Amino acid sequence: MPTIDLSGKAAVVTGSGRGLGLAYAHALAAHGASVVVNDVDEAVAEAAVKSITESGGKAVAEVVPVGTTEAADRLVARAVEEFGRLDVLVTNAGILRDKVLWKMTDEDFDAVITTHLKGTFTCARAAAVRMREQGEGGSLILVGSPAGQRGNFGQTNYAAAKAGIAAMARTWSMELGRANITVNAIVPVAATAMTETIPAFAPYIEAMRSGEPLPDFLRKGEGFGTPEDCAALVPFLASESARGVTGQCIGIGGDKVALWSHPQEIRAAYADGGWTPGALADAWPTSVGAELQSVGIPAPKFPEA
């Protein structure tokens, strides 16, 4: 089994004061990387740093809400000031403002897009500039979501941002390939403050917090586990073992890891001279439209009582 050694590397993990972000920061530090922990709450960020350093890792806090160029520059500068370089960026910071389309305000939309989509862009741009200057490659690890892959009811802003992040990973993998900078999107599924609001998951998450293990039908069948289960993918993608992995969307959760497909044509039909609306209506049911694609995050399959 290859050894994942990130000694001498420096990482920035946005939104890493708690939850998945904290698990990513701990995993990077456990494998030797020095980590800039980012959060909007100073007490939460400092507690995260303390938990990493008490475990033998190296970490510092930078308290700033991501989204702006200034915030991105501060995060990169902090890594360089403290550790002399930047090798890994994990864009985990995010917020939710869930509402159905006709009730979602401009503020609901803009806040989520600013943090998730623009925050990923500004931080990745600042990191790419630094990594290219260093000339030694690097890793951009963008955090996506099943909502961005398939859509999710009530999450116009979040799903759009996460779909954009997946598209940026594919685009940047091409743009940064010559600089030996890999770019991938991870699609984690874990017991978090967000998923525990789903009634079907709530009793299992509560039992887990009381010390009971999650059942196999969740860990394997649904790929659902703890934040720590998702964290292993981050040090791997930051390591030399993943130098050939770029432009991918990779799901992880519980005992499961999976590669998501890229959007691609699955059916085609042709009409000499081009299509008319009537010809489309006639051909659609038996050609391109014979088996339409599903949408939404599939509901978990729970065993019958």
C-alpha positions, -999 to 999 in steps of 0.1 A, spaced: 0 0 0 15 33 -10 25 57 17 8 91 15 34 116 27 27 153 24 56 165 45 68 199 34 36 208 16 13 236 27 -25 237 23 -54 261 26 -88 246 35 -116 271 34 -145 266 58 -125 242 79 -136 252 114 -160 223 117 -177 195 99 -163 182 66 -138 211 63 -123 203 97 -120 166 88 -101 176 56 -77 198 75 -71 170 101 -64 145 73 -40 167 55 -21 175 88 -21 139 98 -2 131 66 24 158 71 9 189 55 9 223 72 -26 238 71 -42 272 70 -76 267 87 -102 292 75 -136 301 92 -157 332 97 -158 325 135 -125 332 152 -132 310 182 -142 281 159 -111 286 138 -88 287 168 -104 256 183 -98 238 150 -62 248 150 -58 237 186 -73 203 178 -48 198 149 -17 209 168 -26 188 198 -27 158 174 8 166 163 0 186 132 9 221 121 -19 247 115 -27 284 118 -60 302 115 -71 329 90 -105 343 98 -122 357 67 -154 350 47 -144 337 13 -159 352 -19 -138 383 -26 -104 386 -42 -91 402 -10 -101 372 11 -85 348 -14 -53 368 -14 -52 368 24 -55 330 26 -27 324 0 -5 350 17 -10 335 51 2 301 38 33 317 22 40 338 53 37 309 77 49 279 57 68 295 27 47 280 0 13 267 -11 7 233 -26 -29 224 -19 -61 243 -19 -94 227 -7 -124 250 -14 -149 237 12 -165 269 25 -202 271 20 -236 283 32 -272 273 25 -302 295 18 -328 268 7 -361 280 -8 -382 270 -38 -377 291 -69 -407 314 -64 -398 322 -28 -360 326 -33 -349 362 -30 -320 379 -48 -302 379 -15 -307 342 -10 -293 335 -44 -264 359 -43 -252 348 -9 -248 312 -19 -233 319 -53 -208 344 -37 -196 319 -11 -196 287 -31 -190 296 -67 -172 330 -66 -154 319 -35 -141 288 -53 -131 309 -83 -113 336 -64 -94 312 -41 -85 289 -70 -72 318 -91 -50 331 -62 -37 296 -55 -30 289 -92 -10 322 -95 11 312 -65 16 275 -76 26 286 -111 51 310 -97 66 282 -76 69 260 -106 64 228 -87 28 219 -95 1 216 -69 -35 204 -62 -68 222 -64 -95 201 -47 -129 217 -52 -159 205 -31 -190 197 -51 -222 180 -40 -247 154 -53 -271 184 -57 -247 198 -83 -246 165 -102 -284 159 -102 -302 189 -88 -322 190 -56 -356 204 -46 -354 238 -30 -317 243 -38 -316 264 -70 -287 285 -57 -267 256 -41 -272 232 -70 -263 258 -96 -231 267 -76 -220 231 -72 -227 223 -109 -206 253 -118 -178 240 -95 -178 207 -114 -175 226 -147 -147 247 -133 -128 216 -123 -130 202 -158 -120 235 -174 -91 243 -150 -77 208 -153 -70 217 -190 -57 252 -183 -34 242 -155 -22 208 -168 11 222 -183 19 236 -148 14 201 -133 -15 214 -112 -42 188 -108 -78 200 -104 -106 177 -92 -140 180 -76 -150 158 -47 -186 149 -40 -189 140 -3 -219 125 14 -217 125 52 -236 130 85 -234 167 89 -256 195 103 -273 196 69 -280 159 64 -293 154 99 -323 176 90 -334 148 66 -359 129 87 -349 95 73 -313 100 83 -319 117 117 -323 87 140 -292 70 125 -271 101 130 -283 104 165 -275 68 172 -240 73 157 -234 102 180 -243 79 209 -215 55 198 -235 31 176 -220 23 142 -239 32 111 -255 1 94 -240 -14 63 -270 -5 42 -261 32 48 -223 29 47 -222 7 16 -256 9 0 -260 47 3 -223 56 6 -232 76 38 -209 79 68 -190 104 89 -170 135 78 -139 115 86 -149 89 60 -149 115 33 -115 130 44 -93 102 30 -98 114 -6 -82 148 1 -47 136 11 -48 111 -17 -56 138 -43 -29 160 -28 -3 133 -31 21 121 -58 0 90 -61 -27 111 -77 -5 131 -101 -23 115 -131 -58 122 -117 -73 155 -129 -105 169 -142 -126 143 -123 -157 144 -101 -152 118 -74 -178 108 -48 -170 95 -14 -189 86 17 -191 57 42 -174 27 27 -179 38 -9 -159 58 -34 -172 64 -69 -163 82 -101 -191 104 -115 -196 106 -152 -192 137 -172 -223 150 -191 -223 135 -225 -247 128 -253 -265 94 -248 -289 94 -278 -291 111 -312 -314 112 -342 -309 128 -376 -331 144 -402 -319 153 -437 -319 190 -441 -325 197 -404 -354 194 -380 -389 210 -380 -410 212 -348 -435 187 -363 -407 162 -372 -394 165 -337 -428 158 -322 -431 128 -344 -397 113 -338 -392 123 -302 -410 94 -284 -392 66 -303 -357 82 -306 -340 108 -285 -369 110 -259 -374 72 -256 -358 71 -221 -354 105 -205 -329 111 -176 -340 113 -140 -334 143 -118 -329 149 -81 -309 131 -54 -322 95 -52 -340 89 -19 -322 65 4 -335 29 5 -341 19 40 -348 -17 49 -384 -26 58 -390 -28 95 
